[in-house]
Each structure stands twice: as C-alpha cells, then as structure tokens.
C-alpha cells in the first residue's frame, strides 16, 4: 500500500512496511454501510429535484388556496394558515402585496371576472375585497357566523358569493360594499358552490349530503337534491357545464352525480371511485369530466355515455386538479407533493413536476396557459412552465 505525503516541498512516496501495522480488526461485511444506503436516505429526507421556475415564499404557514388573475398572466393570489393573503407576480420576486386583516386562516381567494378585484375568505367568517391595480382594501364583507369555505364571483359583475361552515350562503355587491341576500336551507357546512355561467342560478353543495339550486334574485330555493338516488355522504366539490344546464357533484362517499339544473333531477351517476372525491372539473373543449379522489385515482369521464374513458393511478390521494386551458391535458396535485400532467386521450402521465415537500392543496393556470401555479402545506407556492401543453 502506498500514500502520498504532502508537506510543502517534499513529495516523496512513503511506504508502509509490515512492521508498521499495530493491530488488525476484522469487520463483518454486513456491518459495512452500503453506498446506496446513504443515497436512499438522502433522497427520502429531501428530494433535491425542483422543476419550478419561480417560488413564492412570502407566507409563514401552510398554503391552502391559489388563484390566477384572468387578465394579467403574471398576477397570482394565495392564502394560507398564517392568516394572510398575498398578491404577487410571477418572475418578479421583489413585488408582493400582503392582504392584511384576517384573524384566522385564509381558506379561499378568487379574482373577479375582469381581474379588477380579488376576494379573500377566511375561517374568521370575513371576506375582504381588494382593488388589484391600486393595491388597497376596497371593502370588508361580513355576516356569516363561522368560517368561509369558498368564495366565487358573478361571471359578469362585481357580485360576491360565499359559503360558510354555519350552513348559510351569502351574496354581496362589492362595488357598493352592500349585503344583497343570504340563502338558508342547508343543515351543515356549505362545502362548495357557484353561479351558473349565465349568472341566473346558484348551485350549492353541503356536508348534509344535499345539493340546493337557488334563484339569486329572490333567494328562493328552487330545488333540493338529496336522498336514495343521490349522495349518501357530504358533498365535497361541484362544477357546472358551460351552457348552465348541468351540475356535477362529488362526495365523501366516492360517488359522482350529474343533475339537471332546470328540473333538479339526477340525470346520471359516475361510479368508480372507492374513497372521497376531492375535485372535479369539466373539459372546456370536449364533453369530458375529470375527477380526483383519495383512492389515488384521476378518472376521465365520457359524459355522453357516462363511462370512464381512463383511470390514472397515483402514488397517493389526489387533492386538486385543473384542465390546462382547452387542451387535452389535466394537471393533478397530489398528497405526495407531486404535480402530474396527464394526457386525457391516452391516460398516460406525460410529466411529473417536483419541488414541493408537502401535500398539494390547490392549482391554478395563468390566463395565457403558459404557467401552472401550485400551493402546498410546505409553506410555498411554486410556478411551473407548461407552455408545451397548450
């Protein structure tokens, strides 16, 4: 055996003789660490791969919600467990506006149809509306007696709609900071809801396992959908067809139903998930729907035949999803911290986007279709390039 002694100027080789050996120690090969062991443990502790092109780190708690402006491809709103919302811009790390004032977690954020206003809803039961261009608080909307579950805007006006944990739904005029209507009838937390795209009707889903269809002008409860031919457990999500004729609802019992909004009748059921359905969305360009669940599945449905086109298996529960514009691609956010992009035609995962170290909670796509923004319980929002999937 030889070694090289480096003492500055002298570089002669030094040889160890047999007499230089002090002691011999026998080592069992099983006790020696495998080189791969370190690599595996390092990978488990922290996956260094990060595919994001921008990271927003302004929050100091878990993130729950994200929305992209419909008119500004750089503008993003986020909210989380640090009782804060933020407006920030993709690619401009030095620009952020803190949406101050909430006294509990910010559970939901949403931009108005024209991108002029952004609303943040909190578990403090309050909604704040901000002027995006001025960066100022426009109004504070209160009334609900418990946390806000979701907030939506009218498709053609500055009318705010929100569902609460106290089983009520509220509607305000943000331009006039005025209360308009409250909708009572549900017997448990209102977990999901929205205006129909034509703005003429409201659909809400609740933990009481019912769907209610309302007239926003009169407050009348037009239809109540519940019972034997509907969900057996609380509703978790809903989405409404572009022509305002159908509403699709998902439940904790794993079922998905299609309801005719005009008649209040169940049209069809989409049965395939075995655990809670967490998210649902309609394709803007085909008569297909996507559903994601805690059974680790994304299912693409052919609505014309009420059949599953393909089932996309994940390594953990699917918490959120979004279609990528009018393309055939669907992005899913998973409990394992991965964002995956799926081809709805083939059912194949065409890309896995890494970077998050906690469960994904929400996804949003920029209006130009080039960026996907995700938020997670790891306290970060991440932006991914998705130009190739437009």
NUMAR-886087 format. One line per field, with one value per residue (C-alpha): residue number from 1; residue in three letters; y, z, x. Coordinates in Angstrom, 3 decimals, always signed. Layout:
REM NUMAR-886087
num [NUM ...]
residu [ala ...]
py [Y ...]
pz [Z ...]
px [X ...]
//
This chain:
REM NUMAR-886087
num [1 2 3 4 5 6 7 8 9 10 11 12 13 14 15 16 17 18 19 20 21 22 23 24 25 26 27 28 29 30 31 32 33 34 35 36 37 38 39 40 41 42 43 44 45 46 47 48 49 50 51 52 53 54 55 56 57 58 59 60 61 62 63 64 65 66 67 68 69 70 71 72 73 74 75 76 77 78 79 80 81 82 83 84 85 86 87 88 89 90 91 92 93 94 95 96 97 98 99 100 101 102 103 104 105 106 107 108 109 110 111 112 113 114 115 116 117 118 119 120 121 122 123 124 125 126 127 128 129 130 131 132 133 134 135 136 137 138 139 140 141 142 143 144 145 146 147 148 149 150 151 152 153 154 155 156 157 158 159 160 161 162 163 164 165 166 167 168 169 170 171 172 173 174 175 176 177 178 179 180 181 182 183 184 185 186 187 188 189 190 191 192 193 194 195 196 197 198 199 200 201 202 203 204 205 206 207 208 209 210 211 212 213 214 215 216 217 218 219 220 221 222 223 224 225 226 227 228 229 230 231 232 233 234 235 236 237 238 239 240 241 242 243 244 245 246 247 248 249 250 251 252 253 254 255 256 257 258 259 260 261 262 263 264 265 266 267 268 269 270 271 272 273 274 275 276 277 278 279 280 281 282 283 284 285 286 287 288 289 290 291 292 293 294 295 296 297 298 299 300 301 302 303 304 305 306 307 308 309 310 311 312 313 314 315 316 317 318 319 320 321 322 323 324 325 326 327 328 329 330 331 332 333 334 335 336 337 338 339 340 341 342 343 344 345 346 347 348 349 350 351 352 353 354 355 356 357 358 359 360 361 362 363 364 365 366 367 368 369 370 371 372 373 374 375 376 377 378 379 380 381 382 383 384 385 386 387 388 389 390]
residu [unk unk unk unk unk unk unk unk unk unk unk unk unk unk unk unk unk unk unk unk unk unk unk unk unk unk unk unk unk unk unk unk unk unk unk unk unk unk unk unk unk unk unk unk unk unk unk unk unk unk unk unk unk unk unk unk unk unk unk unk unk unk unk unk unk unk unk unk unk unk unk unk unk unk unk unk unk unk unk unk unk unk unk unk unk unk unk unk unk unk unk unk unk unk unk unk unk unk unk unk unk unk unk unk unk unk unk unk unk unk unk unk unk unk unk unk unk unk unk unk unk unk unk unk unk unk unk unk unk unk unk unk unk unk unk unk unk unk unk unk unk unk unk unk unk unk unk unk unk unk unk unk unk unk unk unk unk unk unk unk unk unk unk unk unk unk unk unk unk unk unk unk unk unk unk unk unk unk unk unk unk unk unk unk unk unk unk unk unk unk unk unk unk unk unk unk unk unk unk unk unk unk unk unk unk unk unk unk unk unk unk unk unk unk unk unk unk unk unk unk unk unk unk unk unk unk unk unk unk unk unk unk unk unk unk unk unk unk unk unk unk unk unk unk unk unk unk unk unk unk unk unk unk unk unk unk unk unk unk unk unk unk unk unk unk unk unk unk unk unk unk unk unk unk unk unk unk unk unk unk unk unk unk unk unk unk unk unk unk unk unk unk unk unk unk unk unk unk unk unk unk unk unk unk unk unk unk unk unk unk unk unk unk unk unk unk unk unk unk unk unk unk unk unk unk unk unk unk unk unk unk unk unk unk unk unk unk unk unk unk unk unk unk unk unk unk unk unk unk unk unk unk unk unk unk unk unk unk unk unk unk unk unk unk unk unk unk unk unk unk unk unk unk unk unk unk unk unk unk unk unk unk unk unk unk unk unk unk unk unk]
py [+0.000 +3.460 +7.006 +10.437 +12.726 +16.417 +18.561 +21.510 +20.966 +17.256 +14.987 +11.634 +8.493 +6.852 +3.079 +1.215 -1.938 -4.968 -3.893 -0.622 -2.474 -2.059 -4.179 -5.936 -5.565 -7.983 -6.267 -8.239 -7.226 -6.976 -4.165 -2.076 +0.635 +0.225 +3.227 +3.151 +3.370 +6.941 +7.900 +6.398 +8.074 +11.406 +11.099 +10.307 +13.201 +15.750 +15.346 +17.898 +17.871 +21.128 +21.758 +25.111 +28.354 +30.639 +30.069 +32.424 +32.222 +35.191 +33.015 +31.735 +28.919 +26.227 +27.340 +26.348 +28.286 +29.893 +31.849 +33.367 +36.670 +36.167 +39.238 +39.519 +36.496 +37.379 +38.154 +35.471 +35.437 +32.962 +32.376 +30.180 +29.250 +32.326 +34.336 +36.171 +36.516 +37.768 +39.222 +38.547 +38.413 +35.530 +36.360 +39.448 +38.207 +41.724 +42.521 +41.361 +42.898 +41.456 +41.150 +42.014 +41.961 +38.346 +36.953 +33.302 +31.181 +32.415 +29.489 +30.823 +33.537 +34.498 +37.198 +38.965 +38.183 +41.358 +40.930 +44.290 +42.894 +39.972 +38.486 +36.574 +34.478 +33.374 +30.993 +34.190 +34.413 +37.554 +38.300 +41.098 +42.626 +44.369 +46.668 +44.903 +47.916 +50.252 +47.591 +48.882 +47.318 +48.120 +46.641 +44.089 +41.819 +40.069 +38.282 +34.547 +33.188 +30.781 +30.181 +30.826 +27.601 +29.118 +32.388 +32.979 +35.993 +36.518 +35.800 +39.337 +41.568 +42.512 +40.299 +38.045 +34.675 +32.684 +29.506 +29.169 +26.478 +27.774 +26.195 +29.517 +31.109 +34.889 +37.324 +40.921 +43.744 +44.550 +47.878 +49.173 +47.139 +46.042 +42.861 +41.513 +38.129 +35.127 +31.627 +29.318 +25.679 +23.521 +21.842 +21.604 +23.323 +24.559 +22.994 +24.040 +26.316 +28.697 +30.804 +29.139 +30.578 +32.527 +34.138 +33.299 +30.487 +29.429 +25.827 +24.880 +21.591 +20.758 +18.324 +17.457 +15.369 +17.704 +19.952 +23.091 +25.213 +28.860 +31.931 +34.704 +37.493 +36.256 +33.902 +31.147 +27.563 +26.162 +22.542 +20.328 +17.193 +14.522 +11.020 +7.450 +8.236 +10.770 +11.004 +9.129 +11.451 +15.091 +16.858 +17.972 +19.618 +20.672 +22.053 +23.451 +22.948 +25.913 +26.034 +26.222 +23.090 +20.516 +20.404 +17.596 +16.873 +14.757 +13.339 +11.870 +8.552 +8.309 +8.917 +11.447 +12.533 +14.650 +16.789 +18.737 +22.275 +23.215 +20.161 +19.257 +15.636 +13.279 +12.517 +10.029 +8.648 +8.143 +5.244 +4.241 +5.994 +3.974 +6.855 +10.552 +12.530 +15.697 +17.580 +17.740 +19.760 +19.801 +19.948 +23.264 +21.647 +18.122 +16.517 +15.019 +15.457 +14.771 +13.627 +13.063 +11.203 +9.897 +6.458 +7.736 +7.962 +10.548 +9.390 +10.894 +10.504 +10.490 +12.358 +11.439 +7.787 +8.211 +5.928 +6.150 +6.737 +6.111 +5.770 +7.385 +5.810 +7.976 +7.105 +8.993 +10.826 +13.395 +16.663 +19.040 +19.151 +21.503 +21.171 +23.043 +25.535 +23.988 +21.300 +17.586 +17.714 +17.588 +18.574 +16.924 +17.982 +15.073 +14.380 +13.122 +16.669 +15.993 +17.798 +15.463 +16.230 +13.606 +13.093 +12.561 +10.720 +8.047 +8.183 +8.467 +10.659 +12.813 +14.872 +14.896 +18.294 +18.165 +20.742 +20.703 +18.847 +18.723 +17.823 +19.979 +21.871 +23.922 +24.551 +27.449 +28.167 +31.573 +33.079 +32.643 +28.939 +29.065 +28.710 +26.375 +27.566 +25.156 +25.708 +23.176 +22.592 +23.185 +26.955 +27.668 +28.458 +27.179 +28.129 +25.600 +26.165 +24.329 +26.029 +22.671 +21.527 +24.365]
pz [+0.000 -0.746 +0.067 -0.856 +1.804 +1.096 +3.363 +1.062 -0.901 -0.331 -2.438 -1.999 -1.615 +1.814 +2.061 +4.991 +5.982 +7.719 +10.955 +10.866 +11.385 +15.002 +15.018 +12.673 +13.082 +11.461 +10.050 +9.152 +5.631 +6.781 +9.154 +6.362 +5.102 +1.520 -0.663 -1.907 +1.652 +2.059 -1.308 -0.465 +2.927 +1.450 -1.233 +1.358 +3.585 +0.809 -2.859 -4.461 -7.810 -8.315 -11.653 -10.681 -12.386 -9.548 -5.823 -3.659 -0.010 +1.495 +3.641 +7.070 +7.292 +5.271 +1.986 +1.146 -1.900 -5.141 -7.982 -11.154 -12.497 -15.598 -17.262 -16.056 -16.836 -14.015 -11.174 -8.548 -5.263 -2.447 +1.072 +3.986 +7.617 +8.560 +8.430 +5.345 +1.685 -0.818 -4.297 -6.114 -9.635 -11.451 -12.236 -10.011 -6.685 -5.257 -5.751 -3.292 -1.628 +1.710 +2.056 +5.746 +8.161 +8.555 +12.094 +11.047 +8.138 +4.617 +3.107 -0.352 -2.847 -6.144 -8.817 -10.319 -13.973 -15.142 -12.847 -11.176 -7.750 -5.630 -2.708 +0.198 +2.536 +5.975 +8.760 +10.696 +8.717 +6.880 +3.190 +2.151 -1.318 -2.686 -5.657 -7.611 -9.527 -6.521 -4.016 -1.491 +0.568 -1.132 +1.418 +4.179 +3.868 +6.953 +8.105 +8.249 +11.781 +11.024 +8.642 +4.890 +2.882 -0.623 -2.482 -6.086 -8.294 -10.621 -14.224 -15.383 -12.305 -9.022 -7.023 -4.397 -3.336 -0.365 +1.543 +5.277 +7.874 +9.602 +6.806 +5.102 +1.742 +1.401 -1.512 -1.598 -4.090 -3.825 -5.677 -3.096 -0.139 +0.291 +1.576 -1.001 +0.103 +2.344 +1.434 +4.263 +3.991 +4.344 +7.735 +7.720 +6.333 +2.736 +1.199 -2.453 -4.706 -7.646 -10.019 -13.253 -16.198 -17.379 -13.911 -13.475 -10.913 -7.883 -7.031 -3.559 -2.017 +1.653 +4.203 +4.754 +1.519 -0.431 -3.482 -3.476 -6.516 -5.836 -7.566 -6.802 -7.340 -4.949 -2.683 -3.496 -3.103 -6.468 -5.991 -3.241 -4.439 -1.791 -0.776 -2.055 -5.629 -4.623 -2.405 +0.910 +2.478 +2.351 -0.924 -1.420 -4.861 -7.809 -11.314 -13.761 -17.540 -19.820 -21.030 -17.397 -17.857 -15.735 -12.398 -11.493 -7.790 -5.900 -2.400 +0.529 -0.280 -3.571 -5.799 -8.602 -9.887 -12.790 -12.060 -14.474 -13.044 -14.605 -13.279 -10.219 -11.399 -11.236 -14.836 -14.290 -11.808 -12.424 -10.192 -9.953 -7.046 -3.832 -1.497 -1.144 -4.399 -3.700 -7.014 -10.251 -13.463 -16.930 -20.094 -21.895 -25.303 -25.075 -23.318 -20.722 -16.987 -14.673 -11.074 -8.453 -5.173 -2.057 -3.711 -5.589 -8.895 -11.567 -13.725 -17.125 -17.931 -21.242 -20.204 -23.345 -22.298 -18.530 -18.835 -17.578 -20.514 -18.495 -14.907 -13.976 -10.936 -8.464 -5.566 -3.079 -2.846 -5.498 -3.733 -6.660 -10.458 -13.387 -17.143 -18.904 -20.874 -23.845 -24.281 -23.676 -20.642 -16.978 -14.068 -10.667 -7.273 -5.014 -1.306 -2.116 -3.099 -6.821 -9.625 -12.534 -16.052 -17.759 -21.373 -21.176 -24.517 -23.557 -19.756 -19.574 -17.161 -19.534 -16.900 -13.146 -11.660 -8.477 -5.919 -3.166 +0.069 +1.367 +0.144 -2.730 -1.817 -4.866 -8.529 -10.930 -14.557 -15.901 -18.457 -21.309 -20.459 -20.056 -16.262 -13.641 -10.022 -7.096 -3.345 -0.638 +3.085 +2.769 +3.033 -0.609 -3.897 -6.978 -10.629 -13.418 -17.153 -19.083 -22.476 -24.193 -23.110 -24.595]
px [+0.000 +1.297 +0.217 +1.443 +2.834 +2.346 +4.455 +5.027 +8.228 +8.895 +6.696 +8.487 +6.401 +6.163 +5.717 +4.143 +6.024 +4.530 +6.242 +4.236 +0.918 -0.215 -3.370 -5.782 -9.562 -11.980 -15.087 -18.189 -19.213 -22.839 -21.833 -20.377 -22.753 -23.826 -23.036 -26.633 -27.998 -26.813 -28.220 -31.609 -31.847 -30.817 -33.458 -36.116 -35.095 -35.061 -35.740 -33.427 -35.219 -37.103 -38.786 -40.317 -39.262 -40.452 -41.049 -43.105 -42.024 -43.875 -46.142 -45.076 -47.618 -49.311 -50.889 -54.465 -55.578 -54.343 -55.942 -54.511 -55.799 -57.992 -56.468 -52.834 -50.645 -48.238 -50.662 -51.329 -53.252 -52.572 -53.868 -52.935 -52.676 -50.651 -53.932 -52.640 -53.363 -50.810 -50.893 -47.636 -46.253 -44.600 -40.973 -40.959 -39.631 -39.407 -43.129 -45.801 -48.848 -49.929 -53.705 -53.854 -56.751 -57.895 -57.862 -57.785 -56.577 -57.310 -59.185 -60.044 -59.119 -60.796 -60.445 -63.442 -64.208 -62.387 -59.366 -60.007 -60.838 -59.678 -61.613 -60.108 -62.256 -61.145 -62.056 -62.799 -66.063 -64.967 -64.383 -62.065 -62.164 -59.079 -58.554 -55.813 -54.433 -54.421 -53.355 -55.909 -58.679 -61.991 -64.377 -64.855 -67.903 -69.222 -72.347 -71.598 -71.336 -68.485 -65.588 -65.800 -65.437 -65.338 -65.821 -66.962 -67.689 -70.628 -69.498 -70.307 -70.436 -68.797 -71.153 -69.525 -70.945 -69.633 -70.486 -69.959 -69.397 -72.561 -74.716 -75.532 -74.649 -74.191 -74.150 -72.871 -72.331 -68.614 -68.886 -71.343 -69.982 -73.598 -75.237 -77.696 -79.012 -78.440 -79.589 -80.671 -81.697 -78.614 -78.195 -74.403 -71.305 -71.702 -68.605 -68.951 -70.964 -71.010 -73.070 -74.079 -72.077 -75.143 -75.330 -79.012 -78.811 -76.749 -75.830 -74.531 -73.410 -73.208 -71.863 -75.553 -75.360 -77.649 -77.407 -79.553 -80.400 -81.307 -82.695 -80.166 -82.700 -85.377 -83.407 -85.909 -84.698 -85.819 -84.673 -83.279 -81.492 -80.923 -81.939 -81.746 -80.757 -78.103 -75.005 -75.022 -72.441 -71.388 -70.645 -67.046 -66.991 -69.114 -68.725 -71.274 -71.496 -70.749 -74.372 -75.629 -77.771 -75.928 -74.131 -71.720 -71.174 -68.638 -68.940 -67.053 -68.746 -66.832 -69.854 -70.279 -73.710 -74.954 -78.023 -80.234 -80.337 -83.690 -85.563 -83.481 -83.462 -80.472 -79.510 -76.711 -74.208 -70.496 -69.465 -65.825 -64.076 -63.785 -62.905 -63.754 -63.912 -61.898 -62.044 -63.989 -63.698 -65.206 -63.124 -63.674 -63.301 -64.801 -67.811 -65.479 -65.058 -62.131 -62.497 -59.793 -60.035 -58.370 -58.356 -55.279 -57.137 -57.804 -60.693 -61.531 -65.233 -67.097 -70.261 -72.214 -72.106 -71.469 -68.463 -64.891 -62.539 -59.404 -58.190 -54.884 -53.233 -51.274 -48.992 -51.187 -54.501 -55.467 -56.338 -56.913 -56.963 -57.363 -57.659 -54.862 -56.931 -58.684 -56.041 -56.446 -54.147 -55.141 -52.890 -53.325 -51.996 -51.238 -50.796 -47.269 -46.203 -46.093 -47.897 -48.591 -49.756 -51.895 -52.948 -56.719 -56.701 -54.190 -54.416 -50.631 -48.691 -46.639 -44.824 -44.172 -43.354 -41.279 -40.288 -42.885 -42.094 -45.682 -49.174 -50.504 -53.688 -54.668 -53.768 -54.341 -53.388 -52.324 -54.743 -52.256 -51.895 -48.108 -47.799 -49.218 -49.168 -49.430 -49.613 -48.813 -48.575 -44.787 -45.500 -44.573 -46.244 -44.447 -44.752 -44.129 -43.710 -46.456 -46.107 -45.648 -49.145 -51.183]
//
